[in-house]
Amino acid sequence: MASPLSNPTGVACSSQVERFLRYLSAEKGCSPLTIKSYREDLLQLEDFLYSAGCRSPADASSPLLRRFAAGLHAAGYAASTVARKLASMRSLFAFGLREGWVRANPAKPLRSPRRPRKLPKFLTGEEIARLLATPRPEAAGGLRDRAILELMYSAGVRVQELVNLNDADLDLRNATVRVRGKGRRERLGIVGSHAREAVKTWITSRPRLPTAGQATSQPLFTNKFGRRLSVRGVARLLEKHLAVAGLAGRASPHTLRHSFATHLLDAGADIRSVQELLGHKSLVTTQIYTHVTTSRLLDAFDKAHPRAR
């Protein structure tokens, strides 16, 4: 039996997969990281199919794909990983239907494994305050780091959305920022007073690119060389400030987004407003945060109510 474990490095995808990946990038607006995940999943699938005697993905059958999925389970892949790989397969063959190189989607009958829903991790209000107080104006990168942390928490932006921001996306007069999210969907984020001041201070002090003055192309956040800050750069600066705040290992850049949503709902914000601010396409995605707030309420009830137990 062909193994679903191998994923040869440097092996080119088939023409069908390459066209699918270009479609995801050009028409669906998927991020480079999303494209990378699809490519890795589909390379692994193709290696399995070729080992089983298929000449291309067009030769795949439902029984063969079930063998592939069973091999993933037997190899100990997490349910979430198996589900993602099955979703990648379904999307590929749905594209094949559109292009006409398959007559039916062989991955459609496959059921994804049930995944336990993990509650998002978040920082408390007191922990957020400690974190936001760590960047020092006199330290190298201090003004930038303060602006980044304040804006991420104020607007609930993803780290990729943050590093893609340009000066033209900011409207400090109206306290908003235009955010380009997944699938190139745009939304407005709210820039609170603390974030506004931090961002204004950073803008006046940052190194400039050769294109300085062209707000449409001037990155909002840059490194010490004046170039656009990377996702990894944001992760590193967050790790540094978490350690200073005594919160090492407690958070990732996405934790600030989780904290943003949780604190809004805790304070009584309407869930549909939070959905819009987060840029979630479905309300179901946002509802995970109501489970967080509900579990905290139940915990408080158990601890405080005389008739709870």
Contacts in CASP RR format, 6 or more apart in sequence:
PFRMAT RR
TARGET T0000
AUTHOR 0000-0000-0000
METHOD contacts of the structure
MODEL  1
MASPLSNPTGVACSSQVERFLRYLSAEKGCSPLTIKSYREDLLQLEDFLY
SAGCRSPADASSPLLRRFAAGLHAAGYAASTVARKLASMRSLFAFGLREG
WVRANPAKPLRSPRRPRKLPKFLTGEEIARLLATPRPEAAGGLRDRAILE
LMYSAGVRVQELVNLNDADLDLRNATVRVRGKGRRERLGIVGSHAREAVK
TWITSRPRLPTAGQATSQPLFTNKFGRRLSVRGVARLLEKHLAVAGLAGR
ASPHTLRHSFATHLLDAGADIRSVQELLGHKSLVTTQIYTHVTTSRLLDA
FDKAHPRAR
1 67 0 8 1.000
2 48 0 8 1.000
2 49 0 8 1.000
2 51 0 8 1.000
2 52 0 8 1.000
2 67 0 8 1.000
3 48 0 8 1.000
3 51 0 8 1.000
3 71 0 8 1.000
4 44 0 8 1.000
4 45 0 8 1.000
4 48 0 8 1.000
4 68 0 8 1.000
4 69 0 8 1.000
4 71 0 8 1.000
4 72 0 8 1.000
4 75 0 8 1.000
5 71 0 8 1.000
5 75 0 8 1.000
6 44 0 8 1.000
6 47 0 8 1.000
6 48 0 8 1.000
6 51 0 8 1.000
7 40 0 8 1.000
7 43 0 8 1.000
7 44 0 8 1.000
7 47 0 8 1.000
8 43 0 8 1.000
8 47 0 8 1.000
11 43 0 8 1.000
11 47 0 8 1.000
12 18 0 8 1.000
13 21 0 8 1.000
13 39 0 8 1.000
13 42 0 8 1.000
13 43 0 8 1.000
13 46 0 8 1.000
14 46 0 8 1.000
14 56 0 8 1.000
14 57 0 8 1.000
16 56 0 8 1.000
16 57 0 8 1.000
16 58 0 8 1.000
16 92 0 8 1.000
16 96 0 8 1.000
16 99 0 8 1.000
16 101 0 8 1.000
17 39 0 8 1.000
17 42 0 8 1.000
17 43 0 8 1.000
17 46 0 8 1.000
17 57 0 8 1.000
17 92 0 8 1.000
19 95 0 8 1.000
19 99 0 8 1.000
20 38 0 8 1.000
20 42 0 8 1.000
20 91 0 8 1.000
20 92 0 8 1.000
20 95 0 8 1.000
20 96 0 8 1.000
21 35 0 8 1.000
21 38 0 8 1.000
21 39 0 8 1.000
21 42 0 8 1.000
23 95 0 8 1.000
24 30 0 8 1.000
24 34 0 8 1.000
24 35 0 8 1.000
24 38 0 8 1.000
25 35 0 8 1.000
28 183 0 8 1.000
29 183 0 8 1.000
29 184 0 8 1.000
30 38 0 8 1.000
30 182 0 8 1.000
30 183 0 8 1.000
31 160 0 8 1.000
31 182 0 8 1.000
31 183 0 8 1.000
33 160 0 8 1.000
34 182 0 8 1.000
37 84 0 8 1.000
37 88 0 8 1.000
38 88 0 8 1.000
38 91 0 8 1.000
41 84 0 8 1.000
41 85 0 8 1.000
41 88 0 8 1.000
41 89 0 8 1.000
42 57 0 8 1.000
42 88 0 8 1.000
42 89 0 8 1.000
42 92 0 8 1.000
44 85 0 8 1.000
45 57 0 8 1.000
45 68 0 8 1.000
45 85 0 8 1.000
45 88 0 8 1.000
45 89 0 8 1.000
45 92 0 8 1.000
46 57 0 8 1.000
48 68 0 8 1.000
49 56 0 8 1.000
49 57 0 8 1.000
49 59 0 8 1.000
49 60 0 8 1.000
49 64 0 8 1.000
49 68 0 8 1.000
52 64 0 8 1.000
52 67 0 8 1.000
53 59 0 8 1.000
54 60 0 8 1.000
54 64 0 8 1.000
57 92 0 8 1.000
57 93 0 8 1.000
57 102 0 8 1.000
58 96 0 8 1.000
58 101 0 8 1.000
58 102 0 8 1.000
60 93 0 8 1.000
60 106 0 8 1.000
60 107 0 8 1.000
61 106 0 8 1.000
62 106 0 8 1.000
62 107 0 8 1.000
62 109 0 8 1.000
62 110 0 8 1.000
64 106 0 8 1.000
65 89 0 8 1.000
65 106 0 8 1.000
65 107 0 8 1.000
65 110 0 8 1.000
66 110 0 8 1.000
69 82 0 8 1.000
69 85 0 8 1.000
69 86 0 8 1.000
69 110 0 8 1.000
72 81 0 8 1.000
72 82 0 8 1.000
72 85 0 8 1.000
73 82 0 8 1.000
73 113 0 8 1.000
77 85 0 8 1.000
79 113 0 8 1.000
79 114 0 8 1.000
79 115 0 8 1.000
79 116 0 8 1.000
80 115 0 8 1.000
82 112 0 8 1.000
82 113 0 8 1.000
83 112 0 8 1.000
83 113 0 8 1.000
83 115 0 8 1.000
86 107 0 8 1.000
86 110 0 8 1.000
86 112 0 8 1.000
87 112 0 8 1.000
89 107 0 8 1.000
89 110 0 8 1.000
90 105 0 8 1.000
90 107 0 8 1.000
90 108 0 8 1.000
90 110 0 8 1.000
92 107 0 8 1.000
93 102 0 8 1.000
93 105 0 8 1.000
93 106 0 8 1.000
93 107 0 8 1.000
93 108 0 8 1.000
94 105 0 8 1.000
96 102 0 8 1.000
97 103 0 8 1.000
97 104 0 8 1.000
97 105 0 8 1.000
117 288 0 8 1.000
117 291 0 8 1.000
119 288 0 8 1.000
119 291 0 8 1.000
119 292 0 8 1.000
119 295 0 8 1.000
120 255 0 8 1.000
120 258 0 8 1.000
120 261 0 8 1.000
120 262 0 8 1.000
120 288 0 8 1.000
120 289 0 8 1.000
120 292 0 8 1.000
121 250 0 8 1.000
121 251 0 8 1.000
121 255 0 8 1.000
121 258 0 8 1.000
122 255 0 8 1.000
122 258 0 8 1.000
122 259 0 8 1.000
122 262 0 8 1.000
122 263 0 8 1.000
122 292 0 8 1.000
123 131 0 8 1.000
123 247 0 8 1.000
123 250 0 8 1.000
123 251 0 8 1.000
123 255 0 8 1.000
123 256 0 8 1.000
123 259 0 8 1.000
125 259 0 8 1.000
125 263 0 8 1.000
127 245 0 8 1.000
127 247 0 8 1.000
127 250 0 8 1.000
128 153 0 8 1.000
128 256 0 8 1.000
128 259 0 8 1.000
128 263 0 8 1.000
130 245 0 8 1.000
130 246 0 8 1.000
130 247 0 8 1.000
131 149 0 8 1.000
131 241 0 8 1.000
131 242 0 8 1.000
131 245 0 8 1.000
131 247 0 8 1.000
131 251 0 8 1.000
132 146 0 8 1.000
132 149 0 8 1.000
132 150 0 8 1.000
132 153 0 8 1.000
132 194 0 8 1.000
133 245 0 8 1.000
134 241 0 8 1.000
134 244 0 8 1.000
134 245 0 8 1.000
135 141 0 8 1.000
135 142 0 8 1.000
135 143 0 8 1.000
135 145 0 8 1.000
135 146 0 8 1.000
135 149 0 8 1.000
135 241 0 8 1.000
136 142 0 8 1.000
137 143 0 8 1.000
137 146 0 8 1.000
137 201 0 8 1.000
140 224 0 8 1.000
141 224 0 8 1.000
143 198 0 8 1.000
143 201 0 8 1.000
143 202 0 8 1.000
143 205 0 8 1.000
143 206 0 8 1.000
144 202 0 8 1.000
144 206 0 8 1.000
144 221 0 8 1.000
144 222 0 8 1.000
144 229 0 8 1.000
145 237 0 8 1.000
145 241 0 8 1.000
146 198 0 8 1.000
146 201 0 8 1.000
146 202 0 8 1.000
147 195 0 8 1.000
147 198 0 8 1.000
147 199 0 8 1.000
147 201 0 8 1.000
147 202 0 8 1.000
147 221 0 8 1.000
148 162 0 8 1.000
148 221 0 8 1.000
148 229 0 8 1.000
148 234 0 8 1.000
148 237 0 8 1.000
149 238 0 8 1.000
149 241 0 8 1.000
149 256 0 8 1.000
150 194 0 8 1.000
150 195 0 8 1.000
150 198 0 8 1.000
150 199 0 8 1.000
151 157 0 8 1.000
151 162 0 8 1.000
151 177 0 8 1.000
151 191 0 8 1.000
151 195 0 8 1.000
151 198 0 8 1.000
151 199 0 8 1.000
152 159 0 8 1.000
152 162 0 8 1.000
152 253 0 8 1.000
152 256 0 8 1.000
152 257 0 8 1.000
152 260 0 8 1.000
153 195 0 8 1.000
153 256 0 8 1.000
153 259 0 8 1.000
153 260 0 8 1.000
154 190 0 8 1.000
154 191 0 8 1.000
154 192 0 8 1.000
154 194 0 8 1.000
154 195 0 8 1.000
154 260 0 8 1.000
155 177 0 8 1.000
155 179 0 8 1.000
155 189 0 8 1.000
155 190 0 8 1.000
155 191 0 8 1.000
155 195 0 8 1.000
155 260 0 8 1.000
155 277 0 8 1.000
156 189 0 8 1.000
156 256 0 8 1.000
156 257 0 8 1.000
156 260 0 8 1.000
156 261 0 8 1.000
156 277 0 8 1.000
156 278 0 8 1.000
157 165 0 8 1.000
157 177 0 8 1.000
157 179 0 8 1.000
157 189 0 8 1.000
157 257 0 8 1.000
158 181 0 8 1.000
158 253 0 8 1.000
158 254 0 8 1.000
158 257 0 8 1.000
159 231 0 8 1.000
159 234 0 8 1.000
159 235 0 8 1.000
159 253 0 8 1.000
159 254 0 8 1.000
160 231 0 8 1.000
161 179 0 8 1.000
161 180 0 8 1.000
161 181 0 8 1.000
162 221 0 8 1.000
162 234 0 8 1.000
162 253 0 8 1.000
163 219 0 8 1.000
163 221 0 8 1.000
163 228 0 8 1.000
163 229 0 8 1.000
163 230 0 8 1.000
163 231 0 8 1.000
163 234 0 8 1.000
164 180 0 8 1.000
165 177 0 8 1.000
165 179 0 8 1.000
165 219 0 8 1.000
165 220 0 8 1.000
165 221 0 8 1.000
166 215 0 8 1.000
166 216 0 8 1.000
166 217 0 8 1.000
166 218 0 8 1.000
166 219 0 8 1.000
166 220 0 8 1.000
167 203 0 8 1.000
167 213 0 8 1.000
167 215 0 8 1.000
167 216 0 8 1.000
167 218 0 8 1.000
167 219 0 8 1.000
167 220 0 8 1.000
168 215 0 8 1.000
168 216 0 8 1.000
168 218 0 8 1.000
169 177 0 8 1.000
169 178 0 8 1.000
169 179 0 8 1.000
169 220 0 8 1.000
170 177 0 8 1.000
170 191 0 8 1.000
170 199 0 8 1.000
170 220 0 8 1.000
171 177 0 8 1.000
171 178 0 8 1.000
172 191 0 8 1.000
172 196 0 8 1.000
172 199 0 8 1.000
172 200 0 8 1.000
175 190 0 8 1.000
175 191 0 8 1.000
175 192 0 8 1.000
175 193 0 8 1.000
175 196 0 8 1.000
176 188 0 8 1.000
176 189 0 8 1.000
176 190 0 8 1.000
176 191 0 8 1.000
177 188 0 8 1.000
177 189 0 8 1.000
177 191 0 8 1.000
178 186 0 8 1.000
178 187 0 8 1.000
178 188 0 8 1.000
178 189 0 8 1.000
179 186 0 8 1.000
179 187 0 8 1.000
179 188 0 8 1.000
179 189 0 8 1.000
179 279 0 8 1.000
180 186 0 8 1.000
181 187 0 8 1.000
181 279 0 8 1.000
182 281 0 8 1.000
185 279 0 8 1.000
185 281 0 8 1.000
187 276 0 8 1.000
187 277 0 8 1.000
187 279 0 8 1.000
189 277 0 8 1.000
190 277 0 8 1.000
191 199 0 8 1.000
199 220 0 8 1.000
202 221 0 8 1.000
203 220 0 8 1.000
206 222 0 8 1.000
206 226 0 8 1.000
207 222 0 8 1.000
207 224 0 8 1.000
207 225 0 8 1.000
207 226 0 8 1.000
208 218 0 8 1.000
208 226 0 8 1.000
209 217 0 8 1.000
209 218 0 8 1.000
209 219 0 8 1.000
209 222 0 8 1.000
209 226 0 8 1.000
209 227 0 8 1.000
211 217 0 8 1.000
211 218 0 8 1.000
212 218 0 8 1.000
219 227 0 8 1.000
219 228 0 8 1.000
219 229 0 8 1.000
221 228 0 8 1.000
221 229 0 8 1.000
221 234 0 8 1.000
222 228 0 8 1.000
222 229 0 8 1.000
223 229 0 8 1.000
223 230 0 8 1.000
223 233 0 8 1.000
231 253 0 8 1.000
234 253 0 8 1.000
235 252 0 8 1.000
235 253 0 8 1.000
238 251 0 8 1.000
238 252 0 8 1.000
238 253 0 8 1.000
239 248 0 8 1.000
239 249 0 8 1.000
242 248 0 8 1.000
242 249 0 8 1.000
242 250 0 8 1.000
242 251 0 8 1.000
257 278 0 8 1.000
258 289 0 8 1.000
260 277 0 8 1.000
261 274 0 8 1.000
261 277 0 8 1.000
261 278 0 8 1.000
261 286 0 8 1.000
261 289 0 8 1.000
262 289 0 8 1.000
262 292 0 8 1.000
262 293 0 8 1.000
264 273 0 8 1.000
264 274 0 8 1.000
264 277 0 8 1.000
265 271 0 8 1.000
265 274 0 8 1.000
265 289 0 8 1.000
265 290 0 8 1.000
265 292 0 8 1.000
265 293 0 8 1.000
266 293 0 8 1.000
266 296 0 8 1.000
271 283 0 8 1.000
271 286 0 8 1.000
271 287 0 8 1.000
271 289 0 8 1.000
271 290 0 8 1.000
272 283 0 8 1.000
274 286 0 8 1.000
274 289 0 8 1.000
275 283 0 8 1.000
275 285 0 8 1.000
275 286 0 8 1.000
278 285 0 8 1.000
278 286 0 8 1.000
280 286 0 8 1.000
301 308 0 8 1.000
302 308 0 8 1.000
302 309 0 8 1.000
END
